[in-house]
Amino acid sequence: MKKVLALTTILIALLSACGDDDAVVTTNQPQDLCDSIDITYTNDIAAILENAGCSGVYCHGSGTGGFTMNDYETTKASAENSKFLMAIKHEISVSPMPKSGNKLSDENIQKIECWIQNGFKE
């Protein structure tokens, strides 16, 4: 009985150590740069995602891949997941986005990073 209890305790400890690292979004833009530009969802991010085809009904407008981007709230919730930015930046271990198009321009990626870094302004 003691062995079962000990093994169960070890198993629980190991499983809890394998937490989801997706909760932390890492941006690489200098804070002074992001402070110098006023990026909002309404004025900037919505157009970037729409032009890239991200928010259309055949993509993340309908929740494809677990991300929904059809308005401010759903886009913010998606951007809070680290895989959102990793996919946009075409980083290893995630599916690069947009799936059927070219990588976003460095300028647009920078805007998205600053939007995230500055607290997802609407």
VOGU-936347 format. One record per atom (N, C-alpha, C, CB): atom name; residue in one letter; x, y, z. Coordinates in nm, 2 decimals. Glycine has a CB too. Example, Ala and Ser with C-alpha at 12.3 -4.5 7.8 and 13.67 -1.06 7.14 Angstrom:
// VOGU-936347
N A 1.32 -0.57 0.78
CA A 1.23 -0.45 0.78
C A 1.32 -0.33 0.78
CB A 1.13 -0.45 0.90
N S 1.28 -0.22 0.71
CA S 1.37 -0.11 0.71
C S 1.29 0.00 0.79
CB S 1.41 -0.06 0.57
//
This chain:
// VOGU-936347
N M 0.08 -0.12 0.00
CA M 0.00 0.00 0.00
C M 0.09 0.13 0.00
CB M -0.09 0.00 0.12
N K 0.20 0.12 0.08
CA K 0.29 0.24 0.08
C K 0.35 0.26 -0.05
CB K 0.39 0.21 0.19
N K 0.38 0.15 -0.13
CA K 0.44 0.17 -0.26
C K 0.34 0.24 -0.36
CB K 0.48 0.03 -0.32
N V 0.22 0.20 -0.35
CA V 0.12 0.26 -0.44
C V 0.10 0.40 -0.41
CB V -0.02 0.18 -0.42
N L 0.10 0.44 -0.28
CA L 0.08 0.58 -0.24
C L 0.21 0.66 -0.28
CB L 0.07 0.58 -0.08
N A 0.32 0.60 -0.27
CA A 0.45 0.67 -0.31
C A 0.45 0.69 -0.46
CB A 0.57 0.59 -0.26
N L 0.41 0.59 -0.53
CA L 0.41 0.60 -0.68
C L 0.31 0.70 -0.73
CB L 0.39 0.46 -0.74
N T 0.19 0.70 -0.66
CA T 0.09 0.79 -0.70
C T 0.13 0.94 -0.67
CB T -0.04 0.76 -0.62
N T 0.20 0.96 -0.56
CA T 0.25 1.09 -0.52
C T 0.36 1.14 -0.62
CB T 0.31 1.09 -0.38
N I 0.44 1.05 -0.66
CA I 0.55 1.08 -0.76
C I 0.48 1.11 -0.90
CB I 0.65 0.97 -0.78
N L 0.39 1.03 -0.94
CA L 0.32 1.05 -1.06
C L 0.25 1.19 -1.07
CB L 0.22 0.94 -1.09
N I 0.18 1.22 -0.96
CA I 0.11 1.35 -0.95
C I 0.21 1.47 -0.96
CB I 0.03 1.36 -0.82
N A 0.32 1.45 -0.89
CA A 0.43 1.56 -0.89
C A 0.48 1.57 -1.03
CB A 0.54 1.52 -0.79
N L 0.51 1.46 -1.10
CA L 0.56 1.47 -1.24
C L 0.46 1.53 -1.33
CB L 0.60 1.33 -1.29
N L 0.34 1.50 -1.32
CA L 0.24 1.55 -1.41
C L 0.21 1.70 -1.39
CB L 0.11 1.47 -1.40
N S 0.22 1.74 -1.26
CA S 0.19 1.88 -1.24
C S 0.31 1.97 -1.28
CB S 0.17 1.90 -1.09
N A 0.43 1.91 -1.29
CA A 0.55 1.98 -1.34
C A 0.54 2.00 -1.49
CB A 0.67 1.90 -1.30
N C 0.46 1.93 -1.56
CA C 0.45 1.94 -1.70
C C 0.34 2.04 -1.74
CB C 0.42 1.81 -1.77
N G 0.34 2.16 -1.67
CA G 0.23 2.26 -1.70
C G 0.24 2.32 -1.84
CB G 0.24 2.37 -1.60
N D 0.14 2.39 -1.88
CA D 0.13 2.45 -2.01
C D 0.21 2.58 -2.01
CB D -0.02 2.47 -2.05
N D 0.32 2.58 -2.09
CA D 0.40 2.70 -2.10
C D 0.34 2.80 -2.20
CB D 0.54 2.66 -2.15
N D 0.22 2.77 -2.26
CA D 0.16 2.86 -2.35
C D 0.11 2.99 -2.29
CB D 0.05 2.79 -2.43
N A 0.10 3.00 -2.16
CA A 0.05 3.11 -2.09
C A 0.14 3.24 -2.10
CB A 0.02 3.08 -1.95
N V 0.26 3.22 -2.13
CA V 0.36 3.33 -2.13
C V 0.38 3.37 -2.28
CB V 0.49 3.30 -2.06
N V 0.35 3.49 -2.31
CA V 0.38 3.54 -2.45
C V 0.51 3.63 -2.44
CB V 0.26 3.62 -2.50
N T 0.61 3.59 -2.52
CA T 0.73 3.66 -2.52
C T 0.74 3.75 -2.64
CB T 0.85 3.56 -2.51
N T 0.76 3.88 -2.62
CA T 0.78 3.97 -2.73
C T 0.92 4.02 -2.73
CB T 0.68 4.09 -2.73
N N 0.97 4.06 -2.85
CA N 1.11 4.10 -2.86
C N 1.13 4.24 -2.90
CB N 1.17 4.01 -2.97
N Q 1.03 4.32 -2.89
CA Q 1.04 4.46 -2.93
C Q 1.09 4.55 -2.81
CB Q 0.91 4.52 -2.98
N P 1.18 4.64 -2.84
CA P 1.22 4.73 -2.73
C P 1.11 4.81 -2.68
CB P 1.33 4.83 -2.78
N Q 1.09 4.82 -2.54
CA Q 0.98 4.89 -2.49
C Q 0.97 5.03 -2.53
CB Q 0.99 4.88 -2.33
N D 1.09 5.10 -2.55
CA D 1.08 5.24 -2.59
C D 1.02 5.25 -2.73
CB D 1.22 5.30 -2.59
N L 1.05 5.16 -2.82
CA L 0.98 5.16 -2.95
C L 0.83 5.14 -2.94
CB L 1.04 5.05 -3.04
N C 0.79 5.04 -2.86
CA C 0.65 5.02 -2.84
C C 0.58 5.14 -2.77
CB C 0.62 4.89 -2.76
N D 0.65 5.20 -2.68
CA D 0.59 5.32 -2.62
C D 0.58 5.44 -2.71
CB D 0.68 5.36 -2.50
N S 0.66 5.44 -2.82
CA S 0.66 5.55 -2.91
C S 0.55 5.54 -3.02
CB S 0.79 5.57 -2.98
N I 0.49 5.43 -3.03
CA I 0.38 5.41 -3.13
C I 0.25 5.37 -3.06
CB I 0.42 5.31 -3.24
N D 0.14 5.42 -3.11
CA D 0.01 5.39 -3.05
C D -0.06 5.29 -3.13
CB D -0.07 5.52 -3.03
N I -0.05 5.16 -3.10
CA I -0.11 5.05 -3.17
C I -0.24 5.01 -3.10
CB I -0.01 4.93 -3.19
N T -0.35 5.01 -3.18
CA T -0.47 4.96 -3.12
C T -0.53 4.85 -3.21
CB T -0.57 5.07 -3.10
N Y -0.62 4.77 -3.15
CA Y -0.68 4.67 -3.23
C Y -0.77 4.73 -3.35
CB Y -0.78 4.58 -3.14
N T -0.85 4.83 -3.31
CA T -0.94 4.89 -3.40
C T -0.86 4.96 -3.52
CB T -1.02 4.99 -3.33
N N -0.76 5.04 -3.49
CA N -0.69 5.12 -3.59
C N -0.58 5.04 -3.67
CB N -0.63 5.24 -3.53
N D -0.53 4.93 -3.61
CA D -0.42 4.86 -3.67
C D -0.43 4.71 -3.69
CB D -0.29 4.89 -3.59
N I -0.45 4.65 -3.58
CA I -0.44 4.50 -3.58
C I -0.56 4.43 -3.66
CB I -0.45 4.45 -3.43
N A -0.68 4.48 -3.65
CA A -0.79 4.43 -3.72
C A -0.76 4.43 -3.87
CB A -0.92 4.50 -3.69
N A -0.71 4.54 -3.92
CA A -0.68 4.55 -4.07
C A -0.57 4.45 -4.11
CB A -0.64 4.69 -4.10
N I -0.46 4.44 -4.02
CA I -0.35 4.35 -4.05
C I -0.41 4.21 -4.07
CB I -0.24 4.36 -3.95
N L -0.48 4.16 -3.97
CA L -0.54 4.03 -3.97
C L -0.64 4.00 -4.08
CB L -0.60 3.99 -3.84
N E -0.72 4.10 -4.11
CA E -0.81 4.09 -4.22
C E -0.74 4.08 -4.35
CB E -0.91 4.21 -4.22
N N -0.64 4.17 -4.38
CA N -0.57 4.17 -4.51
C N -0.49 4.04 -4.53
CB N -0.47 4.28 -4.51
N A -0.45 3.98 -4.42
CA A -0.38 3.85 -4.43
C A -0.47 3.73 -4.44
CB A -0.29 3.83 -4.30
N G -0.60 3.75 -4.43
CA G -0.70 3.65 -4.44
C G -0.72 3.57 -4.31
CB G -0.66 3.55 -4.54
N C -0.67 3.62 -4.20
CA C -0.68 3.55 -4.07
C C -0.82 3.54 -4.01
CB C -0.58 3.61 -3.97
N S -0.89 3.65 -4.03
CA S -1.02 3.67 -3.96
C S -1.14 3.63 -4.05
CB S -1.04 3.81 -3.91
N G -1.11 3.57 -4.17
CA G -1.22 3.53 -4.26
C G -1.30 3.41 -4.21
CB G -1.17 3.51 -4.40
N V -1.41 3.38 -4.27
CA V -1.49 3.27 -4.23
C V -1.43 3.14 -4.25
CB V -1.63 3.28 -4.30
N Y -1.33 3.13 -4.34
CA Y -1.27 3.00 -4.37
C Y -1.14 2.98 -4.29
CB Y -1.24 2.99 -4.52
N C -1.12 3.07 -4.20
CA C -0.99 3.06 -4.12
C C -1.03 3.09 -3.97
CB C -0.89 3.16 -4.17
N H -0.96 3.18 -3.91
CA H -0.98 3.20 -3.76
C H -1.11 3.28 -3.73
CB H -0.86 3.26 -3.71
N G -1.18 3.33 -3.83
CA G -1.31 3.39 -3.80
C G -1.41 3.29 -3.75
CB G -1.36 3.46 -3.93
N S -1.38 3.17 -3.79
CA S -1.47 3.06 -3.75
C S -1.41 2.97 -3.64
CB S -1.51 2.98 -3.86
N G -1.29 3.01 -3.59
CA G -1.23 2.93 -3.48
C G -1.13 2.82 -3.53
CB G -1.33 2.87 -3.40
N T -1.09 2.82 -3.65
CA T -1.00 2.72 -3.70
C T -0.87 2.71 -3.61
CB T -0.96 2.75 -3.84
N G -0.84 2.59 -3.58
CA G -0.71 2.56 -3.51
C G -0.72 2.61 -3.36
CB G -0.60 2.63 -3.57
N G -0.84 2.63 -3.31
CA G -0.85 2.67 -3.17
C G -0.84 2.82 -3.15
CB G -0.75 2.60 -3.09
N F -0.81 2.90 -3.25
CA F -0.80 3.04 -3.24
C F -0.92 3.11 -3.31
CB F -0.67 3.09 -3.30
N T -0.98 3.20 -3.25
CA T -1.09 3.28 -3.31
C T -1.05 3.43 -3.32
CB T -1.22 3.26 -3.24
N M -1.06 3.49 -3.43
CA M -1.02 3.63 -3.45
C M -1.13 3.70 -3.53
CB M -0.88 3.64 -3.51
N N -1.25 3.71 -3.48
CA N -1.35 3.79 -3.55
C N -1.39 3.92 -3.49
CB N -1.47 3.70 -3.57
N D -1.33 3.95 -3.37
CA D -1.36 4.08 -3.31
C D -1.25 4.10 -3.20
CB D -1.50 4.08 -3.24
N Y -1.25 4.21 -3.13
CA Y -1.15 4.25 -3.04
C Y -1.13 4.14 -2.93
CB Y -1.18 4.38 -2.97
N E -1.24 4.10 -2.87
CA E -1.23 4.01 -2.75
C E -1.17 3.87 -2.79
CB E -1.37 3.98 -2.69
N T -1.22 3.82 -2.91
CA T -1.17 3.68 -2.95
C T -1.02 3.69 -2.99
CB T -1.26 3.63 -3.06
N T -0.99 3.80 -3.06
CA T -0.85 3.82 -3.10
C T -0.76 3.84 -2.98
CB T -0.84 3.94 -3.20
N K -0.80 3.91 -2.89
CA K -0.72 3.93 -2.77
C K -0.70 3.80 -2.70
CB K -0.79 4.03 -2.67
N A -0.81 3.72 -2.68
CA A -0.79 3.59 -2.62
C A -0.70 3.50 -2.69
CB A -0.93 3.52 -2.60
N S -0.70 3.51 -2.83
CA S -0.61 3.43 -2.91
C S -0.47 3.47 -2.89
CB S -0.65 3.43 -3.05
N A -0.45 3.60 -2.89
CA A -0.31 3.66 -2.88
C A -0.25 3.64 -2.74
CB A -0.32 3.81 -2.91
N E -0.33 3.61 -2.64
CA E -0.28 3.58 -2.51
C E -0.21 3.44 -2.50
CB E -0.39 3.59 -2.41
N N -0.23 3.36 -2.61
CA N -0.16 3.23 -2.62
C N -0.03 3.25 -2.69
CB N -0.25 3.13 -2.69
N S 0.08 3.20 -2.64
CA S 0.21 3.22 -2.70
C S 0.22 3.17 -2.84
CB S 0.32 3.16 -2.61
N K 0.14 3.07 -2.87
CA K 0.14 3.01 -3.01
C K 0.10 3.10 -3.11
CB K 0.06 2.88 -3.01
N F 0.01 3.20 -3.08
CA F -0.04 3.30 -3.17
C F 0.08 3.38 -3.23
CB F -0.14 3.40 -3.10
N L 0.16 3.44 -3.15
CA L 0.28 3.51 -3.20
C L 0.38 3.43 -3.26
CB L 0.34 3.59 -3.08
N M 0.40 3.31 -3.20
CA M 0.50 3.21 -3.26
C M 0.46 3.18 -3.40
CB M 0.51 3.09 -3.17
N A 0.34 3.15 -3.43
CA A 0.29 3.12 -3.56
C A 0.31 3.23 -3.66
CB A 0.14 3.07 -3.56
N I 0.28 3.35 -3.62
CA I 0.29 3.47 -3.70
C I 0.44 3.49 -3.74
CB I 0.23 3.59 -3.63
N K 0.53 3.46 -3.64
CA K 0.67 3.49 -3.66
C K 0.74 3.37 -3.73
CB K 0.74 3.51 -3.53
N H 0.66 3.26 -3.76
CA H 0.71 3.14 -3.83
C H 0.82 3.07 -3.75
CB H 0.76 3.17 -3.97
N E 0.79 3.06 -3.62
CA E 0.89 2.99 -3.53
C E 0.87 2.84 -3.54
CB E 0.88 3.05 -3.39
N I 0.98 2.77 -3.50
CA I 0.98 2.63 -3.50
C I 0.88 2.58 -3.40
CB I 1.12 2.57 -3.48
N S 0.82 2.47 -3.42
CA S 0.73 2.39 -3.33
C S 0.58 2.44 -3.34
CB S 0.77 2.41 -3.19
N V 0.55 2.53 -3.43
CA V 0.41 2.57 -3.45
C V 0.39 2.58 -3.60
CB V 0.38 2.71 -3.38
N S 0.26 2.57 -3.64
CA S 0.23 2.58 -3.78
C S 0.23 2.73 -3.82
CB S 0.08 2.52 -3.81
N P 0.32 2.76 -3.92
CA P 0.33 2.90 -3.96
C P 0.20 2.96 -4.02
CB P 0.44 2.92 -4.06
N M 0.18 3.09 -3.98
CA M 0.06 3.16 -4.03
C M 0.10 3.29 -4.10
CB M -0.04 3.18 -3.91
N P 0.02 3.33 -4.19
CA P -0.10 3.27 -4.25
C P -0.06 3.14 -4.33
CB P -0.18 3.37 -4.33
N K -0.15 3.05 -4.31
CA K -0.13 2.91 -4.37
C K -0.11 2.92 -4.52
CB K -0.24 2.82 -4.34
N S -0.19 2.99 -4.59
CA S -0.19 2.99 -4.74
C S -0.12 3.11 -4.80
CB S -0.33 2.98 -4.79
N G -0.05 3.19 -4.72
CA G 0.01 3.31 -4.77
C G 0.15 3.33 -4.72
CB G -0.07 3.43 -4.73
N N 0.21 3.44 -4.76
CA N 0.34 3.48 -4.71
C N 0.34 3.52 -4.57
CB N 0.40 3.58 -4.80
N K 0.46 3.51 -4.51
CA K 0.48 3.56 -4.37
C K 0.44 3.71 -4.37
CB K 0.62 3.54 -4.32
N L 0.38 3.76 -4.26
CA L 0.35 3.90 -4.25
C L 0.48 3.98 -4.26
CB L 0.28 3.93 -4.12
N S 0.47 4.11 -4.30
CA S 0.59 4.19 -4.30
C S 0.65 4.21 -4.16
CB S 0.56 4.33 -4.37
N D 0.78 4.24 -4.16
CA D 0.84 4.27 -4.03
C D 0.77 4.39 -3.96
CB D 0.99 4.30 -4.05
N E 0.72 4.48 -4.03
CA E 0.65 4.60 -3.98
C E 0.52 4.56 -3.91
CB E 0.63 4.71 -4.08
N N 0.45 4.47 -3.98
CA N 0.32 4.42 -3.92
C N 0.34 4.33 -3.80
CB N 0.24 4.35 -4.03
N I 0.44 4.25 -3.81
CA I 0.48 4.16 -3.69
C I 0.51 4.25 -3.57
CB I 0.59 4.06 -3.72
N Q 0.59 4.36 -3.60
CA Q 0.63 4.45 -3.49
C Q 0.51 4.52 -3.43
CB Q 0.73 4.56 -3.55
N K 0.41 4.56 -3.52
CA K 0.29 4.62 -3.46
C K 0.21 4.52 -3.37
CB K 0.20 4.66 -3.58
N I 0.20 4.40 -3.42
CA I 0.13 4.30 -3.34
C I 0.21 4.27 -3.20
CB I 0.12 4.16 -3.41
N E 0.34 4.26 -3.21
CA E 0.42 4.25 -3.09
C E 0.40 4.37 -2.99
CB E 0.56 4.23 -3.12
N C 0.40 4.49 -3.05
CA C 0.38 4.60 -2.96
C C 0.24 4.61 -2.91
CB C 0.41 4.73 -3.04
N W 0.14 4.57 -2.98
CA W 0.00 4.57 -2.94
C W -0.01 4.47 -2.82
CB W -0.09 4.52 -3.05
N I 0.06 4.36 -2.83
CA I 0.06 4.26 -2.72
C I 0.13 4.32 -2.60
CB I 0.12 4.12 -2.76
N Q 0.25 4.37 -2.62
CA Q 0.34 4.42 -2.52
C Q 0.28 4.53 -2.44
CB Q 0.48 4.46 -2.58
N N 0.20 4.61 -2.51
CA N 0.14 4.73 -2.45
C N 0.00 4.70 -2.39
CB N 0.13 4.84 -2.54
N G -0.04 4.58 -2.38
CA G -0.16 4.54 -2.31
C G -0.29 4.53 -2.40
CB G -0.19 4.64 -2.21
N F -0.27 4.50 -2.52
CA F -0.39 4.47 -2.61
C F -0.49 4.59 -2.62
CB F -0.46 4.35 -2.56
N K -0.44 4.71 -2.65
CA K -0.53 4.82 -2.65
C K -0.64 4.80 -2.76
CB K -0.46 4.95 -2.68
N E -0.76 4.84 -2.72
CA E -0.87 4.82 -2.82
C E -0.88 4.94 -2.92
CB E -1.01 4.81 -2.74
//
